[in-house]
Amino acid sequence: MKIVILTGAGVSAESGLGTFRDTDGLWTQYDLSEVATPEGFARNPTLVHDFYNARRSNARDAKPNAAHYALARLLQARDDVTLVTQNVDDLHERAGATGVLHMHGSLMQALCAACGTRWPAPDAMQPEHACPACAQPETRPDVVWFGEIPYHMDEIGAALEACDLFVSIGTSGEVYPAAGFVAQARAQGTRTLELNLEPSGALFDEGRYGPATRIVPEWVEGILKG
């Protein structure tokens, strides 16, 4: 049985990383058009770097939780599972997962807007930092901003077309193109499952609800036991 798993902010929430919908989270302190768009970066790169420096610091201080470890065990035990994440933290990898498709990029990488080179991000990035390859001061976070095309879409699309089960974990179902994955899966007859704190409102064949640290390990154990 080929499985595609999509994770969102809810899988990292119990590690202390807030979701978009948190009323007192980091996202509420900023105008997203100013810190999460290419236009905002062009207007005020210092503001954008400050925002992502804070997010990177929060992510580095966080620790993987039981949901991350359970998914890593699943990937280690089977070779027919594709893990796609909307998250830009590295908690899946720190729990032991490999081959994770980060469709929205990674806080832990820097990107040169001039030549496309990527390298490990320092703790704090500034507009004057030069690319190690071309020496241009065009350093930006390697994250996908609103209006940009997510990464790995061809690979994700192929995995969705071939899978027997699509599982959405901890996502609001509001951000496209990921929000359309369940409709794509259902249209081709693939079984769909939502694991979330509460129903997202999207149409799934089955839903299991509660804290990710409880429901994800329970589901993984059921899959591993067959």
C-alpha positions as CSV (number, residue, x, y, z in Angstrom):
1,M,0.0,0.0,0.0
2,K,1.6,3.3,-1.1
3,I,1.0,6.1,1.3
4,V,1.4,9.9,0.9
5,I,1.4,11.9,4.1
6,L,1.0,15.6,4.2
7,T,1.9,17.4,7.5
8,G,1.2,21.0,8.5
9,A,1.8,23.3,11.4
10,G,-0.3,21.2,13.7
11,V,2.2,18.4,13.9
12,S,4.8,20.9,15.3
13,A,2.4,22.8,17.6
14,E,3.1,20.6,20.6
15,S,6.8,21.3,20.1
16,G,6.1,24.9,20.8
17,L,6.0,26.2,17.2
18,G,2.8,28.2,16.6
19,T,0.4,27.8,13.8
20,F,-0.9,30.5,11.5
21,R,-4.2,30.6,13.5
22,D,-2.7,31.1,16.9
23,T,-4.1,34.3,18.3
24,D,-0.9,35.3,20.1
25,G,1.7,33.6,17.8
26,L,4.6,35.2,15.9
27,W,2.5,35.5,12.7
28,T,0.0,37.8,14.4
29,Q,2.8,40.3,15.1
30,Y,3.5,41.0,11.5
31,D,1.7,41.9,8.3
32,L,2.1,38.8,6.1
33,S,2.3,40.9,3.0
34,E,5.4,42.5,4.4
35,V,7.2,39.4,5.6
36,A,6.0,36.6,3.4
37,T,6.0,38.0,-0.1
38,P,8.8,38.8,-2.6
39,E,7.4,42.3,-2.7
40,G,7.7,42.7,1.0
41,F,11.3,41.5,0.9
42,A,12.1,44.0,-1.8
43,R,10.7,46.8,0.2
44,N,12.3,46.0,3.6
45,P,14.7,43.1,3.6
46,T,15.8,43.9,7.1
47,L,12.3,43.4,8.5
48,V,11.9,40.1,6.6
49,H,15.3,38.8,7.8
50,D,14.4,39.8,11.4
51,F,11.1,37.8,11.1
52,Y,12.8,34.7,9.8
53,N,15.7,34.9,12.2
54,A,13.2,34.8,15.0
55,R,11.4,31.8,13.4
56,R,14.7,30.0,12.9
57,S,15.7,30.6,16.5
58,N,12.3,29.2,17.7
59,A,12.7,26.2,15.4
60,R,16.2,25.4,16.6
61,D,15.1,25.6,20.3
62,A,12.2,23.3,19.6
63,K,12.4,19.5,20.0
64,P,10.6,16.8,17.9
65,N,7.5,15.4,19.6
66,A,5.9,12.0,19.6
67,A,4.2,12.6,16.3
68,H,7.5,13.4,14.5
69,Y,9.1,10.3,16.0
70,A,6.2,8.1,15.0
71,L,6.3,9.3,11.4
72,A,10.1,8.8,11.3
73,R,9.6,5.2,12.5
74,L,7.0,4.6,9.7
75,L,9.4,5.9,7.1
76,Q,12.2,3.8,8.4
77,A,10.0,0.7,8.4
78,R,8.5,1.0,5.0
79,D,9.8,2.1,1.6
80,D,6.3,2.9,0.1
81,V,5.7,6.1,2.2
82,T,6.2,9.6,0.9
83,L,6.3,12.4,3.5
84,V,5.4,15.9,2.3
85,T,5.4,18.8,4.7
86,Q,4.2,22.4,4.6
87,N,6.4,23.1,7.5
88,V,9.7,24.9,7.2
89,D,11.2,23.6,10.5
90,D,13.5,20.5,10.5
91,L,11.8,18.5,13.3
92,H,10.9,15.6,11.0
93,E,14.6,15.2,10.1
94,R,15.7,15.6,13.7
95,A,13.3,12.8,14.7
96,G,15.0,10.5,12.1
97,A,13.0,11.0,8.9
98,T,14.8,11.1,5.6
99,G,13.7,12.1,2.1
100,V,11.1,14.6,3.4
101,L,9.7,16.8,0.7
102,H,9.6,20.4,2.0
103,M,7.2,22.0,-0.4
104,H,7.5,25.4,1.3
105,G,11.3,25.3,1.8
106,S,13.4,25.3,4.9
107,L,14.3,27.9,7.5
108,M,17.6,26.1,7.9
109,Q,18.7,27.0,4.4
110,A,19.7,30.2,2.8
111,L,19.1,31.0,-0.9
112,C,20.8,33.3,-3.3
113,A,18.2,35.2,-5.3
114,A,20.8,36.0,-7.9
115,C,22.3,32.6,-8.8
116,G,20.1,30.1,-6.9
117,T,22.8,28.7,-4.7
118,R,21.7,27.1,-1.4
119,W,23.7,26.7,1.8
120,P,23.1,26.2,5.6
121,A,21.6,29.3,7.1
122,P,23.4,31.0,9.9
123,D,21.6,31.8,13.1
124,A,21.0,35.4,11.9
125,M,20.8,36.5,8.3
126,Q,21.1,40.1,7.1
127,P,20.6,41.9,3.8
128,E,24.3,42.6,3.3
129,H,25.3,38.9,3.6
130,A,26.9,37.8,0.4
131,C,26.3,34.6,-1.5
132,P,29.3,32.2,-1.0
133,A,29.1,31.3,-4.7
134,C,28.6,34.5,-6.6
135,A,29.4,37.1,-3.9
136,Q,26.2,39.1,-4.5
137,P,24.4,40.5,-1.5
138,E,21.2,38.7,-2.5
139,T,20.8,36.3,0.4
140,R,17.2,35.4,1.4
141,P,15.6,32.6,3.4
142,D,15.0,29.5,1.4
143,V,11.3,29.5,2.0
144,V,8.4,29.7,-0.4
145,W,6.6,33.0,0.0
146,F,3.0,33.8,-1.1
147,G,3.0,34.2,-4.9
148,E,5.9,31.8,-5.4
149,I,5.7,28.2,-6.7
150,P,6.1,25.5,-4.0
151,Y,9.0,23.1,-4.3
152,H,8.8,19.4,-5.5
153,M,5.4,19.7,-7.1
154,D,6.2,17.2,-9.9
155,E,7.4,14.6,-7.4
156,I,4.5,15.2,-5.1
157,G,2.0,15.0,-8.0
158,A,3.5,11.7,-9.1
159,A,3.3,10.3,-5.6
160,L,-0.3,11.3,-5.2
161,E,-1.3,9.7,-8.5
162,A,0.3,6.4,-7.4
163,C,-0.8,6.2,-3.8
164,D,-3.5,4.1,-2.2
165,L,-3.9,6.2,0.9
166,F,-3.6,10.0,1.4
167,V,-3.2,11.2,5.0
168,S,-3.4,14.8,6.0
169,I,-1.9,15.6,9.5
170,G,-2.3,18.9,11.3
171,T,-3.2,21.1,8.4
172,S,-5.9,23.7,8.2
173,G,-6.7,22.9,4.6
174,E,-6.6,26.5,3.6
175,V,-3.3,27.0,1.8
176,Y,-3.1,25.9,-1.8
177,P,-1.9,23.9,-3.6
178,A,-1.7,21.5,-0.6
179,A,-5.3,22.2,0.2
180,G,-6.3,20.6,-3.1
181,F,-4.4,17.3,-2.5
182,V,-7.4,15.6,-0.8
183,A,-9.7,16.5,-3.7
184,Q,-7.2,15.2,-6.1
185,A,-6.9,11.9,-4.2
186,R,-10.6,11.5,-3.8
187,A,-11.2,12.2,-7.5
188,Q,-8.9,9.2,-8.5
189,G,-10.5,6.9,-5.9
190,T,-7.7,7.0,-3.3
191,R,-8.7,6.5,0.3
192,T,-8.3,9.7,2.4
193,L,-7.7,10.2,6.1
194,E,-7.4,13.3,8.3
195,L,-5.5,13.3,11.6
196,N,-6.1,16.7,13.2
197,L,-6.9,18.5,16.4
198,E,-10.3,19.2,15.0
199,P,-12.0,18.8,11.6
200,S,-10.6,21.1,8.9
201,G,-13.8,21.2,6.9
202,A,-12.3,19.4,3.9
203,L,-13.9,16.1,2.7
204,F,-12.1,13.0,3.9
205,D,-13.2,9.4,4.0
206,E,-12.2,9.2,7.6
207,G,-11.1,11.5,10.4
208,R,-9.4,11.0,13.7
209,Y,-9.2,14.0,16.0
210,G,-7.1,15.0,19.1
211,P,-3.5,16.0,19.9
212,A,-1.0,15.0,17.3
213,T,1.2,13.4,19.9
214,R,-1.6,10.9,20.7
215,I,-3.4,10.2,17.4
216,V,-0.4,10.1,15.1
217,P,1.5,7.4,17.1
218,E,-1.7,5.4,17.5
219,W,-2.3,5.5,13.7
220,V,1.3,4.6,12.9
221,E,1.3,1.7,15.3
222,G,-1.8,0.4,13.5
223,I,-0.2,0.7,10.1
224,L,3.0,-1.1,11.3
225,K,1.0,-3.9,12.9
226,G,-0.8,-4.3,9.6
